[in-house]
Amino acid sequence: MTLWNRKAALIGQALAGLLLVSFASAGMGATLTIACGSGGAEMELCKRHADEWARRTGNIVKTFSQPTSAMDALSLYRQLFAAKSPAIDVVRIDTVWPGILKDHLVDLRPYAKDQLSQNFPAIIDAMTVQGRLVAMPWYIDAGLLFYRKDLLEKYRLPVPTTWSELKSTAQTIRSGERAAGHADFYGYVFQGKAYEGLTCNAVEWIASYGGDTIVDSEGHITVDNPRAVAAMGMAASWVGSISPRGVLNYEEEDARGVFQSGNAAFMRNWPYAWKLVTTDDSPVRSRVGVALLPKGGPDARPAAALGGWHLAVSRYSAHVDLAADLVMYMTSAEVQKRRAIEGGFNPTRPALYRDPDVISANPFMAGLSNVFDNAVARPSVSTGMKYPAVSRAIANAANDVLSGRSPADQAMRRLDAKLHQIERSRW
């Protein structure tokens, strides 16, 4: 199938999907469509809360199941927007899409009012392009360090706070466990495949060493610097020692599979993994802790790549004001609290991380506020439409370093040149 035919098929599936929905209200109000995640819990909660809004306002809401693949979803929206289609009123967007889709999304700042100050500043910044708030934060993600509490206790070691401490701690535990007969045991697993997940890891490593954010908020390319080189060199030293060589092909679920089966002391992953590694049938269910990712040294700070999904209003909606009102309800403190309790979705509002009901349902969330305070955005807003090419370049360069195909200093110089080539005269 050609690329064009594939995109056309996606649009056809989307428009057909809009017919396979249930009406939330039988009233005579306006009819709106909201895009929801395709996962079971996310779709169920999205539909439930959209139905609530419909009943309260006397309107009708249809739900559209967004493609599971982020790239397929982005391709779909770009095609719908190019056609100025009103088919989807409320769009579910990834954290790194605002710069790409900004011209097609309504500025929600006039509708948000006092809600902006109730969200983490980092996520509001990530949703703001040229002063326009193109989406309201819905749920947030950031990289976390998962660790085996029992093994740290066994070897009388603290939770590492720097990458060098993590390496030495992981080496000690790995050596001890292998000597005890656990031949497949490793110290640390993460996302090392050349894809968006590795871009997130690379952003975290470099920022945690004080090496900036690869492309800064003004669009300046900053990656060719000694601290970025040191960060990538440290990461490369893990592969084949505390990390398996197979990590070069790991995505999130690959890393979780190794960690959850009891074959690793540490794991970098997103908050979603907590519910899975602590289920009743998980081999490590009562032995897992969560902490900030390490920093590069005592003069640096931890850095966690910012992620999550958010709600935006299409400029081509026939009911912009109603769609914006629906977004404000779906992203409200009331709904975010219930999503956290019932689905484990991380709120975008700091106050909810102090809410007893939220913490009772998700004990690990009690320490997450500091994680999001230290969240680092990928360079998507500053690079705009060119971010997908920027991300591919970052991931490929990082994978080259991890695999040993390129020394860190050479890879960062080549990445600098590649990013300038992508930028050309401007982002």
CORDA-V674083 format. One line per field, one symbol per residue. psi: psi as a letter, one per 20 degrees, with the letter a starting at -180 (. if undefined). burial: # if it has 24 or more other C-alpha atoms within 12 Angstrom, else .. A space follows every 50 residues. Layout:
BEGIN
psi: ???
burial: ???
END
This chain:
BEGIN
psi: prgghgghhggggghhhiilrqpiqjajaqpqpppqqiqggggghggghh hggghhijappqppoqqgphhggggghhgghhjlpjhogppoqqhjighh jhijqqoighhhcihgiirphhhgghjpolipoiqppgqqqqpqopqogh hhggjlqrpqirhhggghghgggggghhhjjmhjprhpqaoiqnahhhgg gggggghijkjakgprijjppjhnqhhgggghggghihpieiqqhiiijp aghgghggghijjqhqpparhhhghgijrhjphjhjjprprqqrrhrhja qqpppparqrprpphjqimgggghhgghghjrhgghghhgghijppqjph hiijphgghghmhiihjighghhjqpqqlhghicijgghggggggggghg ghijhpqgghhhghgggghhgggchr.
burial: ......#..##..##.##..#.##.....########....##.###### #.##..#.#########..#..#########....############### #########.##..##..###########..##################. ##......######.##########.#.......################ ###############.#.#.#####.#############.########## ############################.....##.###########..# #################.###############.################ ###.#..##.######################################## ###...##########.###.##...#
END
